[in-house]
Amino acid sequence: MKVTILSKMKKEKIFVKGTEVTIFSKFDNWNYICITDIARYKNSVEPKDVVKNWMRNRTTIEFLGLWEKLNNPDFKGVEFDPLWIESGSNSFTMSPTRWVEVTNAIGIFTRTGSGGGTYAHEDIAFEFASWISSEFKLYLITEFKRLKEDENRKLSLEWNLQRTLSKINYRIHTEAISLNYDYYEFLDYPDFWSNSTHGNHENLINHSLDNMESINALLIRQGLSQGERLVQLNSVAITQMRSLLSNRELKR
């Protein structure tokens, strides 16, 4: 996995038995958990050494290799075999950086700087946590699930809000049409009600609704409450409709 992918991921934090654990989440449900943070539960002074010791184990190398074969089409299986044979011996050493360089692995990566450490896909992170402490692993899974449930609940609420706003905005648009259009004016433009022209009319409204959704997303990022957003969106919807109604091309 390339570190540049992190720019497309969301950074979150959970607390497990008093230990802060960082998570990077992608929208395709791939989550990477900082196993350096997990290692601090075992050794707060040298957590990196804990990770390296775990990666010396033959069982660990076998597990990592199998995970990559199942999830990574670019995994270098030929380069993996010598590592697996050598693993577990007294002279064998392994680090996350070397693992990635040799095998082109995507299940683990190391990040430097602020929030630095070794991150592993949730499948691998849970395996590492089990090696650290079975109790810690169970608490980690519990907090991780709670985080994802909260995210799903927020997404559901946002989807319902968007749906409600679409209904409100569509009603505003249709009411604006009935209030601003003179019925007799349409007699001079009978083609306006033909299927193709009417379809264009609907497309204009749908395009306006798309604009409203974009504006709503911007207002959310600005921290406005639902009530404040509704007031501004209602004003924008009416302004957009007036602009449509005064457009000469629409009459044509």
C-alpha positions, 0 to 999 in steps of 0.5 A: 500500500502506498502511503499517499493513499492516506490522503484519501482515508479518514483518521479516527481514534479509539481508546482501548483500556486506556490506550489511544489507538489510531485508525485510518478508514477508507470508504470501501470498508478497508480499515488500517489500525496502528499496531504500534499503538497496540504494542504500547499496551505491552511496552510503552517505551519500545513499542516498535521492538514488540512489533518486530518480535511478533514478525519474527515468528513463523506463525506470523509470517505464515499468516501475513503471507496467506492474507496477502495471497488472498487480498493482494494480486501483486503479492510477490509469492516467490520472494515470500517463500525464503522468508517463510522458510527462514522465519522462526530461526534464532537469526531471523529478523523482520521489520514492517518496512522490510516485509513491504519492500520484499513482498510488495505487501499491502496489509501493513505499512509504516508512516513517519512524522505526526501520527507515525507508526506501523499500521495493519489491516484490521484482520492483521491488527486483530491477530497482532492484538491477540498475540499481545493480549486476548483481553486487549483484543476483545476490547479492541474489537468492541471499541472498533465495532462501536466506532463503525456502528456510530459511523453507519448511524451518522450516514443513515441520518445524513441520508435521511436528511438529504432525502427530506431536503430533496422533497422540501426543495422539490416542493419549493420548486413546484410551488414557485412554478405555480406562483410565478407562471401565468397559465395563459402565457403557456398558450403562446408556447404549446410545445413547452408541454410536449414530452421532450420539452417537459423532459428538459424542464424536469432536467432543469429542476433535477439539476437545481436539486443537485446544486442544492445537495452540493450547497448543503454539503458545504454548509454541513462542513461549515458547521451549520445546524439543520435549522440554519441550513434549511433557512439558507437552502430555502432562500437559495431554492427560491432564487434558483427558481426565479432565475429559471423562470426568467430565462428566455431559453426556457420559454424557447 
